[in-house]
Amino acid sequence: MQSQDELVESIIKAMDSLESGNPALNKLASYLYKADDKLSEYLDDLNIFIKLENPTRKQIQDAGKLLEQIVLLLFKGLKGVQSIKSFQSAGPQYDLLVSGDDLAWKGVCKTLYLEWEKRDIVIEAKAISSALPDKQFSRLCSIMEHNLRGTGLGIFVTLNGASGFPRRDSIRQRAVSDCRLRQIIFHARTNKMIVVLDKDDLFEFTQNGKLIEVLTRKIRDLSELSGLPTTPAEQFQEIDLPAHLKILYHSDS
């Protein structure tokens, strides 16, 4: 009888035989992210900071370090990570740069629509109270285009999202501006992707598979431009229909 680790290894090998974009990859994606046991504790500390009305400068600085620790716990949970770095290069500071070279990382890349030649992921942690401004988004675009040429995916981990992105419970967004507009233009020009995680996303990642699931949906929406925010993973169904069609979809429920 196969052990749990052997079973996961067999599943990863099966994923290698599937083409990128195959719907079966989504069903197997939960095996590509294992939530760290310590993550809940760090998220509890973050939640305490979020509820502060007037944090001191030291509390804000500590929150920045805490968010970076959460980012590390998240991305070391991806299968196949062989390189994980946080350093000051000759130019920019990189909060986290992750990559891999084996079969498991190939499965991660397929699921996240990444080309193998651009399999590196760069992550920026921003513990600011406001939405991420366009200048920060622009900076990461420049880094990915000119400094980290082997990077195919950039991820902002924020508390309150980025300017121009649809908010939770908002109506459908019909126009794009600020960071959202830059995200679209950058993707169209380079075929590289940048997505944004906020505090609501973070609290979902204590469950195995959820990081991959949410990232996949945010990446797919970059092509679809639905104008809607990402719904919580537990409520997720890709049903986006006008009223006269939705009534037929739910008629057998």
C-alpha positions as CSV (number, residue, x, y, z in Angstrom):
1,M,0.0,0.0,0.0
2,Q,1.3,3.4,-1.0
3,S,2.3,5.9,1.8
4,Q,0.8,9.5,1.6
5,D,4.1,10.8,0.2
6,E,4.3,8.1,-2.5
7,L,0.6,8.8,-3.4
8,V,1.4,12.5,-3.9
9,E,4.5,11.6,-6.0
10,S,2.3,9.4,-8.2
11,I,-0.2,12.2,-8.7
12,I,2.5,14.7,-9.6
13,K,3.8,12.2,-12.2
14,A,0.3,11.9,-13.6
15,M,0.1,15.7,-13.8
16,D,3.2,15.8,-16.0
17,S,1.4,13.9,-18.7
18,L,-1.4,16.5,-18.9
19,E,-1.2,19.6,-21.1
20,S,-1.2,23.0,-19.5
21,G,-4.7,24.3,-19.2
22,N,-6.2,20.8,-18.9
23,P,-9.2,21.0,-16.5
24,A,-7.9,17.9,-14.8
25,L,-5.0,19.9,-13.5
26,N,-7.3,21.9,-11.3
27,K,-8.6,18.8,-9.6
28,L,-5.1,17.6,-8.8
29,A,-3.8,21.1,-7.8
30,S,-4.6,20.6,-4.1
31,Y,-1.6,18.2,-3.9
32,L,0.8,21.0,-5.0
33,Y,0.4,23.1,-1.8
34,K,0.7,21.9,1.8
35,A,-0.2,24.5,4.4
36,D,2.4,25.0,7.1
37,D,1.2,24.1,10.6
38,K,2.6,27.4,12.0
39,L,0.7,29.6,9.5
40,S,-2.4,29.9,11.6
41,E,-0.4,31.3,14.5
42,Y,1.2,34.0,12.3
43,L,-2.1,34.9,10.7
44,D,-3.6,35.4,14.2
45,D,-0.9,37.9,15.0
46,L,-1.6,39.7,11.7
47,N,-5.3,39.8,12.5
48,I,-4.4,41.6,15.8
49,F,-2.5,44.2,13.9
50,I,-5.2,44.7,11.3
51,K,-7.7,45.5,14.1
52,L,-5.5,48.3,15.6
53,E,-7.0,51.7,15.0
54,N,-3.8,53.8,15.3
55,P,-0.8,51.5,15.1
56,T,2.6,53.0,16.2
57,R,5.5,53.2,13.8
58,K,7.1,50.2,15.5
59,Q,3.9,48.2,15.2
60,I,3.8,49.0,11.5
61,Q,7.4,47.9,11.1
62,D,6.8,44.7,13.0
63,A,3.8,44.0,10.8
64,G,6.0,44.3,7.7
65,K,8.3,41.7,9.1
66,L,5.4,39.5,10.1
67,L,3.9,39.7,6.6
68,E,7.2,38.6,5.1
69,Q,7.3,35.7,7.5
70,I,3.8,34.7,6.4
71,V,4.9,34.9,2.7
72,L,7.8,32.6,3.5
73,L,5.5,30.1,5.2
74,L,3.1,30.2,2.3
75,F,5.5,29.7,-0.6
76,K,7.7,27.1,1.0
77,G,4.6,25.0,1.1
78,L,4.5,24.7,-2.7
79,K,5.7,21.3,-4.0
80,G,9.0,21.3,-5.8
81,V,10.5,24.5,-4.4
82,Q,14.3,24.1,-4.5
83,S,15.3,27.7,-4.5
84,I,13.9,30.3,-2.1
85,K,15.7,33.6,-1.6
86,S,15.3,37.0,0.0
87,F,18.1,39.4,-0.7
88,Q,19.4,42.8,-1.8
89,S,20.8,42.5,-5.3
90,A,23.0,45.0,-7.0
91,G,19.8,47.0,-7.6
92,P,16.4,46.1,-6.1
93,Q,15.5,44.3,-2.8
94,Y,13.7,41.1,-3.4
95,D,11.3,40.1,-0.6
96,L,11.1,36.5,-1.9
97,L,12.2,34.7,-5.1
98,V,11.1,31.1,-5.5
99,S,11.7,28.5,-8.2
100,G,12.4,24.8,-8.8
101,D,13.7,22.5,-11.5
102,D,12.1,19.1,-10.8
103,L,8.9,17.4,-11.8
104,A,6.8,18.7,-8.9
105,W,7.7,22.3,-9.8
106,K,6.8,21.6,-13.4
107,G,3.3,20.7,-12.1
108,V,3.1,24.0,-10.3
109,C,4.1,25.8,-13.5
110,K,1.5,24.0,-15.6
111,T,-1.2,24.7,-13.1
112,L,-0.2,28.4,-12.9
113,Y,0.1,28.8,-16.7
114,L,3.8,29.4,-16.5
115,E,6.2,28.7,-19.3
116,W,9.1,26.5,-18.2
117,E,11.7,29.1,-19.3
118,K,9.9,31.7,-17.1
119,R,9.3,29.4,-14.1
120,D,10.6,31.8,-11.3
121,I,8.1,33.6,-9.0
122,V,8.8,36.9,-7.3
123,I,6.8,37.9,-4.3
124,E,6.5,41.4,-2.7
125,A,5.0,41.8,0.8
126,K,3.4,45.2,1.4
127,A,1.9,45.7,4.9
128,I,0.4,49.1,4.2
129,S,-3.0,50.3,5.3
130,S,-4.0,51.7,1.9
131,A,-4.4,50.0,-1.4
132,L,-1.2,49.4,-3.3
133,P,-0.3,52.5,-5.4
134,D,0.6,52.3,-9.1
135,K,4.2,53.3,-8.5
136,Q,4.8,50.1,-6.6
137,F,3.1,48.0,-9.3
138,S,5.2,49.8,-11.9
139,R,8.4,49.0,-10.0
140,L,7.7,45.3,-10.0
141,C,6.9,45.4,-13.7
142,S,10.2,46.9,-14.4
143,I,12.1,44.4,-12.2
144,M,10.4,41.4,-14.0
145,E,11.1,42.9,-17.4
146,H,14.7,44.0,-16.9
147,N,16.2,42.3,-13.9
148,L,14.5,39.0,-13.3
149,R,14.2,37.8,-16.9
150,G,13.4,34.2,-15.9
151,T,10.4,35.3,-13.8
152,G,7.0,34.6,-15.2
153,L,4.8,35.4,-12.2
154,G,4.9,38.3,-9.8
155,I,2.7,38.3,-6.7
156,F,1.9,41.2,-4.3
157,V,0.9,40.1,-0.9
158,T,-1.0,43.1,0.6
159,L,-3.5,43.9,3.3
160,N,-5.9,45.9,1.2
161,G,-5.3,45.0,-2.4
162,A,-4.2,47.3,-5.1
163,S,-5.7,50.5,-6.6
164,G,-8.0,49.9,-9.6
165,F,-8.8,46.3,-8.6
166,P,-12.5,45.3,-7.9
167,R,-13.3,45.1,-4.2
168,R,-15.2,42.3,-2.4
169,D,-19.0,42.7,-2.8
170,S,-18.5,45.4,-5.4
171,I,-20.5,45.6,-8.6
172,R,-19.0,44.5,-11.9
173,Q,-16.1,46.8,-12.9
174,R,-16.5,48.0,-16.5
175,A,-13.4,50.3,-16.7
176,V,-9.8,49.8,-15.7
177,S,-7.4,52.2,-14.1
178,D,-4.3,52.5,-11.9
179,C,-2.7,49.1,-10.9
180,R,-5.3,47.1,-12.8
181,L,-4.6,48.9,-16.0
182,R,-0.9,48.5,-15.6
183,Q,-1.4,44.8,-14.9
184,I,-3.2,44.3,-18.2
185,I,-0.8,46.3,-20.3
186,F,2.2,44.6,-18.8
187,H,0.7,41.2,-19.5
188,A,-0.2,42.1,-23.0
189,R,3.4,43.4,-23.7
190,T,5.5,40.7,-22.0
191,N,3.1,37.7,-21.5
192,K,4.2,37.8,-17.8
193,M,1.7,38.0,-15.0
194,I,1.3,39.9,-11.8
195,V,-1.5,39.2,-9.4
196,V,-2.5,40.6,-6.0
197,L,-3.4,38.8,-2.8
198,D,-5.1,40.7,0.1
199,K,-5.8,39.9,3.7
200,D,-9.0,38.0,2.9
201,D,-7.1,35.7,0.6
202,L,-4.4,35.1,3.2
203,F,-6.8,33.6,5.8
204,E,-7.9,30.9,3.3
205,F,-4.4,29.5,2.9
206,T,-4.4,27.5,6.1
207,Q,-6.1,24.8,4.0
208,N,-4.1,22.5,1.7
209,G,-4.4,23.4,-2.0
210,K,-6.0,26.8,-1.5
211,L,-2.9,28.9,-2.5
212,I,-2.7,27.2,-5.8
213,E,-6.5,27.4,-6.3
214,V,-6.7,31.2,-5.6
215,L,-3.6,32.0,-7.7
216,T,-5.0,30.0,-10.7
217,R,-8.3,31.9,-10.6
218,K,-6.6,35.3,-10.3
219,I,-4.3,34.4,-13.3
220,R,-7.2,33.2,-15.3
221,D,-9.1,36.4,-14.6
222,L,-6.2,38.4,-16.1
223,S,-7.2,37.0,-19.4
224,E,-11.0,37.0,-18.9
225,L,-11.2,40.5,-17.2
226,S,-14.5,39.6,-15.6
227,G,-14.5,42.9,-13.6
228,L,-15.4,41.0,-10.4
229,P,-13.3,40.3,-7.3
230,T,-12.1,36.8,-6.5
231,T,-14.7,35.0,-4.4
232,P,-13.7,33.0,-1.3
233,A,-12.6,29.5,-2.2
234,E,-15.4,27.8,-0.2
235,Q,-18.0,29.7,-2.2
236,F,-16.3,29.3,-5.6
237,Q,-18.2,28.4,-8.7
238,E,-17.4,29.7,-12.1
239,I,-21.0,30.8,-12.8
240,D,-21.1,34.3,-14.3
241,L,-24.3,34.6,-16.3
242,P,-26.9,37.2,-16.9
243,A,-30.3,36.8,-15.1
244,H,-32.1,35.2,-18.1
245,L,-29.4,32.4,-18.3
246,K,-28.7,32.1,-14.6
247,I,-32.4,31.1,-13.9
248,L,-31.9,28.1,-16.3
249,Y,-28.7,27.0,-14.8
250,H,-30.2,26.9,-11.3
251,S,-33.6,25.4,-12.4
252,D,-32.6,21.9,-11.5
253,S,-31.1,22.8,-8.1
